[in-house]
């Protein structure tokens, strides 16, 4: 008889556990959710309760409806493999707070929001008023890299693997195509 009552208690405990799990499943299924999708090649972190929360790329992620702000966005691509070496990852980060159209990411209930940022990139040159320098006339300029959402990437964060990427090579060419000078652009 003791054995039978023990089995009843175990059965009752199992039924209670399954009932609790079913209740939690039904409760979580009734909470409204939307979906956020981040393309492969983008590493996005959102500000959630004041802290950065990573969003896995390449899949639909259920998320409560609301408007979210990015905490960070890194664009990455794998370069080609050379002479038996493994391909290296090239990355560049957005220069916060220059988020462009992704400054706010709205997620609606029962809807999918895709973060449409990253390549193709647009390279813009900003040219400033010329100055007279020690070697003649100097024309200061800077390069800006923008993603398709208008987000501005920081050249100082351009990396090849874990190292700073090589400096950008530069050629100054006249209207006939003659190379007037060559050099590199320093970071910063």
JOHUHU-V315063 format. One record per pair of residues at least 4 apart in sequence whose C-alpha atoms are under 8 Angstrom apart, sorted by sequence separation. I is the first residue (numbers start at 1). J is the second residue. If there is no record, write none. Layout:
# JOHUHU-V315063
i->(I;I)
j->(J;J)
This chain:
# JOHUHU-V315063
i->(1;2;3;4;5;6;7;8;9;10;11;12;13;14;15;16;17;18;19;20;21;22;23;24;25;26;27;38;47;48;81;82;94;95;99;107;108;132;133;146;147;154;159;160;173;174;38;46;47;48;56;81;82;94;98;107;108;132;133;146;147;159;160;173;174;38;46;47;55;81;97;107;131;132;146;147;158;159;173;174;45;46;80;81;106;130;131;145;146;157;158;172;173;45;46;79;80;105;130;131;144;145;171;172;173;45;46;78;79;130;131;144;145;171;172;44;45;78;79;105;129;130;144;145;171;172;43;44;78;79;128;129;144;171;43;44;77;78;127;128;170;171;43;44;76;77;102;127;128;169;170;43;76;77;127;169;170;42;76;102;126;127;169;170;41;75;76;125;126;168;169;38;40;74;75;125;126;167;168;38;39;40;74;75;125;126;167;168;38;39;52;74;124;125;167;37;38;39;48;52;73;74;123;124;167;37;38;47;72;73;123;124;37;38;46;47;72;123;124;37;46;47;122;123;36;37;46;47;72;121;122;35;36;45;46;121;122;35;36;44;45;46;121;122;35;36;44;45;120;121;34;35;44;45;119;120;33;34;43;44;70;118;119;33;34;43;44;117;118;33;34;42;43;117;118;156;32;33;42;43;70;116;117;155;156;32;42;43;69;70;116;117;118;155;41;42;69;70;117;41;69;70;41;68;69;67;68;67;68;67;68;66;67;65;66;65;66;64;65;75;63;65;64;102;101;100;101;102;99;100;101;99;100;60;99;100;98;99;98;96;94;95;94;95;94;95;93;94;92;93;92;92;93;92;93;91;92;91;92;90;91;90;91;90;91;36;89;90;35;88;89;34;35;88;34;35;33;34;35;37;39;33;34;35;36;37;38;39;42;32;33;34;35;36;37;38;39;32;34;35;36;37;38;34;36)
j->(5;6;7;8;9;10;11;12;13;14;15;16;17;18;19;20;21;22;23;24;25;26;27;28;29;30;31;42;51;52;85;86;98;99;103;111;112;136;137;150;151;158;163;164;177;178;43;51;52;53;61;86;87;99;103;112;113;137;138;151;152;164;165;178;179;44;52;53;61;87;103;113;137;138;152;153;164;165;179;180;52;53;87;88;113;137;138;152;153;164;165;179;180;53;54;87;88;113;138;139;152;153;179;180;181;54;55;87;88;139;140;153;154;180;181;54;55;88;89;115;139;140;154;155;181;182;54;55;89;90;139;140;155;182;55;56;89;90;139;140;182;183;56;57;89;90;115;140;141;182;183;57;90;91;141;183;184;57;91;117;141;142;184;185;57;91;92;141;142;184;185;55;57;91;92;142;143;184;185;56;57;58;92;93;143;144;185;186;57;58;71;93;143;144;186;57;58;59;68;72;93;94;143;144;187;58;59;68;93;94;144;145;59;60;68;69;94;145;146;60;69;70;145;146;60;61;70;71;96;145;146;60;61;70;71;146;147;61;62;70;71;72;147;148;62;63;71;72;147;148;62;63;72;73;147;148;62;63;72;73;99;147;148;63;64;73;74;147;148;64;65;73;74;148;149;187;64;65;74;75;102;148;149;187;188;65;75;76;102;103;149;150;151;188;75;76;103;104;151;76;104;105;77;104;105;104;105;105;106;106;107;106;107;106;107;107;108;107;108;118;107;109;109;149;149;149;150;151;149;150;151;150;151;112;151;152;151;152;152;152;151;152;152;153;153;154;153;154;153;154;154;155;157;157;158;157;158;158;159;158;159;159;160;160;161;107;160;161;107;160;161;107;108;161;108;109;108;109;110;112;114;109;110;111;112;113;114;115;118;109;110;111;112;113;114;115;116;110;112;113;114;115;116;113;115)
